[in-house]
Amino acid sequence: MSVRRRTTLRAVAAATVAIALAAGCSNANSGAGKGGGGGADGVLTIGKPDGPQTNNSNPFLSTSAGATLGYRYMIYEPLAMTNMIKPTEKADPWLATDWEWQSNFTKVTFTLDERAKWADGKDLTADDVEFTFNLLKKHPALNGNGIPFDGIAVEGGKVVLTFKESQFVNQNKIIQTFIVPRHIWEKVDNPETWPNRTPVGSGPYKLKTFTPQTTTLVATPTYWNGKTKVKELRYTAYNDNSAATTALATGKVEWSFVFMPNHKQLFIDKDPKNHKLWFPSGLGIHGLWFNTARKPLDNPALRKAMAMVVDRNAIHIQAQATLYPEITNPTGIPLPAGEPFLAPEYQGANTKPDVPGARKLLAEAGFTLQGGVLKDPSGKPVTLTFTDPAGWNDYITGLAIIKDSVKQLGIEAKVKTQTAEAWGVDVANGNFDATLHWTNSGATPYDMYQNVMDGAILQPIGKSSQAGNFGRFKNDEATTALKEYANAKDEPTRTKAMHLLQKIFVEQAPMIPTAAAPIGAEYSTKNWIGWPTEANPYAPPQHTQPSALEIVLNLTPAK
């Protein structure tokens, strides 16, 4: 079914041009079968353990409810749809029927689907696309991917973007940009803070009701790209992993991304026929991000020493229940997928804890161990606070393991929990010591390293960093290597830059990689079928990814 959907999209595009996620809502679970979701009446229930949400549907803000729960992808659409688990695969046409890059990737021309319309009935035109890109160019806080837009114009009904430098590494990010209606957004005084509580997009769904616990979307009867089988989407924000897991196990939630320490017993065995999960991964990772702008974490010797003693295997088994792939190489590159990118000096390297080596490194850097307490070169005890959202059991358990690991060096750390919303804001503003967080993912390890180490997106403490580098890592050599990789005209130049990035990552330790980042989910086939699987990997199954829209459009009632 999913394959047919993708084929249909291509066929439609070719015909038009020459080529191409309870309590807060009173009816949160009404219509669902006993203990189940509502496939029979067109309802799909989605849940996530992120706690109460604030009414904000600004699609460009990673801290908005629309981003956290994932429903922004149902309202706003991209120019093309990419597959994150197959990033080198040709994207599917969406709002654009065709896009053509110059050979040096400094110019791209989009041909738009003339059928596209906004949910309020107005035509979606090249002017809307031009306006959207200019909006992102003018407001960096909305430009989450940090795309360096230059020229933006409409030429002969087509949208033309030009850049001063190659956008080889940003191709997928550019074509996945949300497009917003000019006739609404041009009236907004400050789009960087606008909550957009009555969102209008071109997607098949519109916002019906919002409460801190449950957000409900309904299908738009006049959706320009065809009819939808799923007539209503209900996103419930649970307080923690335990509550979300219970909802999945009982059928109140049919689709979620939630960590389970014993997924077989807690979920699969409750309904072996219908309860499924699939956790594919890309080239992104999870890890402990350091705020390198705060003392004593501005000292690379301290960061590297901590990286040398963290027990990744314990995290893999105890915190992640072996669900996420283990990181075994100090470069952070997931293996075996990233094997071709490894520099020769890191071939065969491992992350086995080395406490003696870490202590030696600290001593050489002027740190002293007195009475079991590590003191920095100024004589001040090293104390740290690790933060993550309450209820994120995998992360909280991971932090506890890291806390015990660094205790071997005399570092006193404590674990602090927050609401997911407050945590997201603090991470973006640099208000933390260290936190477990994920990175971007892409066709190569570039996106992972760029997300962590790029000085070009560096923001001062207190200013929101939507594009990444939450740890405020500043290393001119890394920034230059990233730029060289992105603009290389040949593979040897890219390889040299990639090897240098690995060396900087290992020696400067801006973060401690702890796991490969799966783009997975749990789901039920009791009411809906057509989900992506290992046998039919048309999209990553996670509902907070851009291709979530493609998944929903693939679903059909099971009965």
C-alpha positions in Angstrom: 0.0 0.0 0.0 2.8 2.4 0.9 4.6 1.6 -2.3 1.5 2.4 -4.3 1.1 5.7 -2.5 4.6 6.8 -3.4 4.1 5.7 -7.0 0.8 7.6 -7.1 2.5 10.8 -6.0 5.0 10.4 -8.8 2.3 9.7 -11.3 0.3 12.8 -10.3 3.4 14.9 -10.5 4.2 13.6 -14.0 0.7 14.4 -15.1 0.9 18.1 -14.0 4.2 19.0 -15.5 6.7 17.7 -18.0 8.5 15.6 -15.2 8.8 14.8 -11.5 0.3 12.3 18.4 -6.5 12.6 27.1 -7.5 13.9 29.9 -7.8 17.6 28.9 -10.2 16.9 26.0 -13.5 15.6 27.0 -13.8 13.3 24.0 -10.1 12.3 23.9 -10.9 8.6 23.6 -14.5 8.6 22.5 -15.4 6.4 19.6 -12.5 4.1 20.3 -13.2 0.4 20.7 -13.0 -1.1 24.1 -9.5 -0.3 25.3 -8.6 0.6 21.8 -8.1 3.3 19.2 -10.8 4.4 16.7 -10.0 2.9 13.3 -13.6 2.1 12.7 -14.7 5.7 13.0 -11.6 7.1 11.3 -9.7 8.2 14.4 -6.0 7.5 14.9 -4.7 8.0 18.5 -1.1 9.2 19.0 0.8 9.7 22.3 4.1 11.0 23.6 5.6 11.3 27.1 6.3 15.0 27.0 3.9 16.3 29.7 1.4 19.3 29.3 1.9 21.5 26.3 1.5 25.2 25.6 -0.8 26.2 22.7 1.8 26.9 20.0 1.6 25.7 16.5 4.4 27.7 15.0 5.9 25.1 12.6 9.4 26.7 12.6 9.9 26.6 16.4 11.4 23.3 17.6 10.0 24.1 21.1 6.3 24.5 19.9 3.6 21.9 20.7 3.3 21.3 17.0 7.0 20.2 16.9 7.1 18.3 20.2 4.0 16.2 19.4 4.6 16.1 15.7 1.3 17.5 14.4 3.0 20.3 12.5 3.7 17.8 9.7 0.0 17.2 9.2 -0.8 20.9 8.7 2.2 22.2 6.8 3.8 20.5 3.8 7.3 20.4 2.3 8.3 20.9 -1.3 9.5 17.3 -1.4 9.4 14.3 0.9 12.6 12.6 1.8 13.3 9.3 3.5 15.7 9.7 6.4 16.6 6.0 6.5 17.5 6.2 2.8 18.8 9.8 2.6 20.5 9.3 -0.8 17.3 8.1 -2.4 15.4 10.5 -4.7 12.8 12.5 -2.8 9.1 12.3 -3.7 7.5 15.3 -5.3 5.1 17.1 -3.0 4.3 20.8 -3.2 6.9 20.9 -5.9 6.6 18.6 -8.9 10.3 19.1 -9.9 13.4 20.8 -8.6 16.7 21.2 -10.5 20.1 22.0 -8.9 23.1 23.5 -10.7 26.1 21.1 -10.7 27.9 23.2 -8.1 24.7 23.3 -5.8 24.6 27.1 -5.7 21.2 27.3 -7.4 17.9 25.4 -7.3 14.8 26.0 -9.3 11.4 24.7 -8.1 8.4 23.9 -10.3 5.2 23.9 -8.1 2.2 21.7 -8.3 -0.5 23.9 -9.7 -3.2 22.0 -7.8 -1.9 22.9 -4.4 -4.2 25.0 -2.2 -4.3 26.3 1.4 -6.9 24.9 3.8 -8.8 28.1 3.5 -9.3 27.5 -0.2 -6.8 30.0 -1.5 -4.3 28.9 -4.1 -0.7 28.1 -3.0 1.5 29.9 -5.4 5.2 30.7 -6.1 4.6 33.9 -4.1 3.9 31.9 -1.0 7.1 29.9 -1.5 9.2 33.0 -2.2 7.7 34.6 1.0 8.5 31.6 3.1 12.1 31.5 2.2 12.5 35.2 2.7 10.8 34.8 6.1 13.5 32.3 7.1 16.2 34.5 5.7 15.0 37.5 7.6 14.4 35.6 10.9 17.3 33.3 11.9 15.3 32.0 14.9 12.9 30.4 12.4 15.7 29.1 10.2 16.2 25.9 12.2 18.6 24.3 9.7 20.7 27.4 9.4 20.3 27.6 5.6 22.4 30.5 4.2 19.8 31.9 1.8 21.0 34.5 -0.7 18.9 35.2 -3.7 15.1 34.3 -3.6 13.0 35.1 -6.6 10.1 34.0 -8.8 11.0 33.6 -12.4 8.4 32.5 -14.9 6.2 31.1 -12.2 9.1 29.1 -10.8 10.9 29.7 -7.5 14.6 30.2 -7.8 17.0 30.1 -4.9 20.7 31.0 -5.2 23.5 30.6 -2.7 27.0 32.0 -2.3 28.3 28.6 -1.4 27.5 25.0 -2.3 24.4 23.5 -0.6 25.5 19.9 -1.3 24.9 18.9 2.4 21.7 20.9 2.7 19.8 19.6 -0.3 17.3 17.5 1.7 16.8 20.3 4.3 15.9 22.8 1.7 13.4 20.7 -0.2 11.8 19.7 3.2 11.1 23.3 4.2 7.6 24.0 5.5 5.8 26.4 3.2 3.4 28.9 4.9 0.7 31.1 3.4 1.8 34.7 2.7 -1.7 36.1 3.1 -1.6 35.1 6.8 2.1 35.3 7.9 2.8 38.7 6.3 0.4 40.3 8.9 2.4 38.9 11.8 4.5 41.4 13.7 7.0 39.0 15.3 6.9 35.6 13.6 9.7 34.4 15.9 7.4 34.4 18.9 4.0 34.1 17.2 2.1 31.1 18.7 0.0 30.6 15.6 -3.0 29.2 17.5 -5.2 28.8 14.4 -2.8 27.4 11.9 -3.6 27.3 8.2 -1.5 25.1 6.0 -1.8 23.2 2.8 -1.8 19.8 4.5 -4.7 17.4 4.9 -5.5 18.3 8.5 -6.5 21.4 10.5 -6.5 22.1 14.2 -9.8 21.3 15.9 -9.2 21.6 19.6 -6.1 22.2 21.8 -5.7 21.5 25.5 -2.4 21.0 27.4 -3.1 17.3 27.4 -4.8 16.6 24.1 -4.6 18.1 20.6 -7.2 17.1 18.0 -6.8 17.5 14.3 -9.5 16.8 11.7 -9.2 16.1 8.0 -9.7 18.9 5.5 -12.4 17.7 3.1 -11.0 19.8 0.3 -7.3 18.6 0.6 -5.7 19.3 -2.7 -3.8 16.0 -2.9 -6.7 13.6 -2.5 -8.9 12.0 0.2 -7.6 10.7 3.5 -8.7 7.5 5.3 -7.7 8.9 8.7 -10.4 11.4 9.5 -9.2 12.5 12.9 -5.8 12.6 14.7 -5.7 12.8 18.5 -2.4 13.6 20.1 -2.1 13.0 23.9 0.8 14.3 25.9 1.4 11.9 28.8 3.4 12.9 31.9 6.0 10.2 31.6 7.1 7.0 29.8 5.2 4.8 32.2 1.9 6.5 31.4 2.5 6.4 27.7 3.5 2.8 27.8 0.3 1.9 29.6 -1.7 3.7 27.0 0.0 1.8 24.2 -0.4 -1.5 26.0 -4.1 -1.0 26.5 -4.8 0.3 23.0 -5.7 3.9 24.0 -2.7 5.0 21.9 -2.0 3.4 18.6 1.2 5.2 17.6 4.0 6.5 19.8 7.7 6.9 20.2 8.4 5.9 23.9 11.2 4.1 25.5 10.3 0.8 27.2 12.8 -1.0 29.4 11.1 -4.3 28.6 9.2 -3.7 25.3 8.3 -7.4 24.7 6.6 -7.9 28.1 5.2 -4.4 28.4 3.9 -4.0 24.8 4.3 -6.8 22.3 3.0 -9.6 24.6 -0.2 -7.6 25.3 -1.3 -8.1 21.7 1.3 -10.2 19.7 -0.8 -10.0 16.6 -1.1 -6.3 16.4 1.5 -4.6 18.6 4.6 -3.8 16.5 7.7 -1.7 16.8 10.5 -0.9 14.4 13.6 1.1 15.3 15.7 1.8 12.2 18.6 4.3 12.6 20.4 6.8 10.6 23.7 8.5 11.1 22.6 10.6 14.1 23.4 9.8 17.8 22.3 10.5 21.3 24.9 11.8 23.8 25.8 14.0 26.7 26.1 17.5 25.4 28.5 19.8 27.4 27.9 23.5 27.9 31.4 24.4 26.8 30.8 28.1 27.7 30.5 27.3 31.4 33.4 26.6 33.7 34.8 24.0 34.3 33.3 22.4 31.2 35.2 25.0 29.0 38.3 22.8 29.7 38.6 20.1 27.0 40.7 17.9 29.2 37.8 17.6 31.7 35.4 16.8 28.9 37.7 14.2 27.3 38.4 12.5 30.7 34.7 12.2 31.3 34.2 10.7 27.9 37.0 8.2 28.7 35.2 6.8 31.8 31.6 6.6 30.8 30.3 3.0 30.5 28.5 3.0 27.2 27.8 -0.7 27.4 26.0 -0.2 30.8 23.9 2.6 29.1 23.2 0.3 26.2 21.9 -2.5 28.5 20.5 -0.8 31.5 19.3 2.6 30.1 18.3 1.6 26.6 17.4 -2.1 27.1 19.5 -2.8 24.0 16.7 -1.1 21.9 19.1 1.5 20.6 22.3 0.5 18.8 25.4 0.7 20.9 28.1 3.3 20.2 31.5 1.5 20.2 33.7 4.0 18.5 35.0 7.2 20.2 34.2 9.2 17.0 30.5 8.7 17.7 29.9 7.4 14.2 27.4 4.5 14.3 28.7 1.3 13.0 28.6 -0.6 10.8 26.7 2.1 8.7 29.4 4.7 9.2 32.4 2.4 8.7 33.3 3.9 5.3 33.7 7.3 6.9 36.1 6.3 9.7 39.6 7.8 9.7 42.4 5.3 9.7 43.5 6.3 13.2 40.1 5.3 14.6 39.7 2.0 12.8 39.4 -0.5 15.6 39.3 2.1 18.3 36.7 1.4 21.1 34.9 3.2 24.0 35.9 0.8 26.7 36.2 2.8 30.0 39.8 3.8 30.8 39.8 5.3 34.3 43.7 5.3 34.8 44.1 7.1 31.4 41.5 9.7 32.3 43.1 10.4 35.7 46.5 10.8 34.0 45.0 13.3 31.4 43.4 15.4 34.2 46.7 15.5 36.2 48.6 16.7 33.1 46.0 19.4 32.7 46.4 20.7 36.2 43.5 19.0 37.9 44.1 17.4 41.4 42.4 14.7 43.3 42.2 15.5 47.1 40.3 13.3 49.5 38.3 11.8 46.6 37.3 15.2 45.3 38.5 16.4 41.9 39.6 20.1 41.9 40.1 22.2 38.8 43.4 24.1 38.2 42.1 27.0 40.3 41.5 24.6 43.3 37.7 24.6 43.0 35.8 21.3 43.4 34.3 20.0 40.1 30.5 19.8 40.6 28.1 19.4 37.8 24.3 19.2 37.2 22.9 16.8 34.6 19.4 17.7 33.3 16.7 16.0 31.3 12.9 15.9 31.2 11.2 14.0 34.1 9.7 10.8 32.8 12.2 10.2 30.1 13.4 7.0 31.8 16.1 6.0 29.3 17.8 9.4 29.6 17.4 9.6 33.4 18.8 6.1 33.8 21.6 7.1 31.4 22.4 10.2 33.4 22.6 8.1 36.6 25.1 5.8 34.9 27.2 8.7 33.8 27.0 10.2 37.2 28.4 7.0 38.7 31.1 6.8 36.0 32.5 10.3 36.6 32.4 9.7 40.3 35.5 7.6 39.7 37.3 10.7 38.8 36.2 12.6 41.9 33.5 14.6 40.1 30.3 15.2 42.1 27.3 15.3 39.8 23.5 15.5 40.5 20.6 14.8 38.2 17.9 17.4 37.8 14.6 16.8 36.0 12.3 19.4 34.3 9.2 19.5 32.2 10.0 18.7 28.6 9.0 22.2 27.6 11.2 23.9 30.2 14.1 21.7 29.3 13.8 22.4 25.6 13.9 26.2 26.3 16.9 25.8 28.6 18.8 23.7 26.1 18.2 26.1 23.3 19.3 29.1 25.5 22.4 27.4 26.9 21.0 27.2 30.5 22.5 23.9 31.5 25.7 22.1 32.5 25.3 18.9 30.6 22.3 17.1 29.1 21.5 14.0 27.2 20.2 15.1 23.8 20.1 13.8 20.2 21.8 15.2 17.1 20.8 15.7 13.6 21.1 12.9 11.1 21.9 12.8 7.4 23.4 10.9 4.5 26.9 11.2 6.1 28.2 12.0 9.6 28.5 15.6 8.5 25.0 16.5 9.9 25.9 15.0 13.3 29.1 16.9 13.6 27.7 20.1 12.2 24.9 20.0 14.7 27.4 19.8 17.6 30.5 21.7 16.4 29.5 24.4 13.9 30.7 27.8 14.9 28.6 29.3 12.1 25.5 28.7 14.2 27.0 29.6 17.5 24.8 31.8 19.7 25.7 33.5 23.0 24.3 32.2 26.2 20.8 33.4 26.6 20.0 33.6 22.9 18.0 30.7 21.5 20.0 28.4 19.3 17.3 26.7 17.2 19.9 25.4 14.7 22.0 23.4 17.1 25.4 23.8 18.8 23.5 23.9 22.1 26.8 23.4 23.9 28.2 26.6 22.5 31.3 24.8 21.2 33.8 27.2 19.5 36.6 25.7 17.5 37.6 27.5 14.4 39.3 24.5 13.0 36.1 22.5 13.2 34.0 25.3 11.7 36.5 25.5 8.8 36.5 21.7 8.2 32.7 21.6 8.2 32.7 24.4 5.6 35.3 22.6 3.5 33.3 19.4 3.6 30.2 21.2 2.5 31.8 23.0 -0.3 34.2 20.3 -1.6 34.3 19.8 -5.3 35.8 16.3 -5.0 35.7 13.3 -2.7 39.3 13.4 -1.4 38.7 16.9 -0.1 35.6 15.7 1.7 37.4 12.7 3.1 40.2 14.9 4.5 37.7 17.2 6.2 35.7 14.3 7.6 38.8 12.8 9.2 39.7 16.1 10.8 36.3 16.5 12.2 36.6 13.1 13.9 39.9 14.0 15.4 38.5 17.3 16.8 35.4 15.5 18.2 37.5 12.9 20.0 40.2 15.2 21.4 37.9 18.2 22.3 34.9 16.1 23.3 32.1 18.6 22.9 29.8 15.8 23.7 29.9 12.1 24.9 28.2 9.9 22.3 26.0 7.3 24.1 23.9 5.6 21.4 23.0 5.6 17.8 19.8 7.5 17.3 17.0 5.2 16.1 14.1 6.9 14.1 11.7 4.3 15.6 8.2 3.9 16.9 5.6 1.6 18.4 2.3 1.1 16.6 -0.8 -1.1 16.4 -2.2 -2.8 13.3 -5.5 -3.5 15.1 -7.3 -0.6 13.5 -4.9 0.7 10.9 -2.6 -1.0 8.4 0.0 0.4 5.9 2.8 1.2 8.4 6.4 1.2 7.3 8.3 -1.9 8.2 11.8 -3.4 7.7 10.3 -5.2 4.7 8.7 -2.0 3.4 10.9 0.9 4.6 9.2 3.7 2.7 9.7 6.0 5.7 11.0 6.0 9.3 8.1 5.2 11.5 8.5 8.0 14.1 5.6 10.4 14.1 7.8 13.5 14.9 9.6 13.2 11.6 8.7 15.0 8.3 7.6 11.7 6.7 4.9 11.2 9.3 2.5 12.8 6.9 3.3 10.2 4.2 2.7 7.4 6.8 -0.8 8.8 7.7 -1.7 9.1 4.1 -0.7 5.4 3.6 -2.9 4.1 6.4 -6.2 2.4 5.7 -8.7 0.8 8.1 -7.8 -2.8 9.1 -11.4 -3.9 8.9 
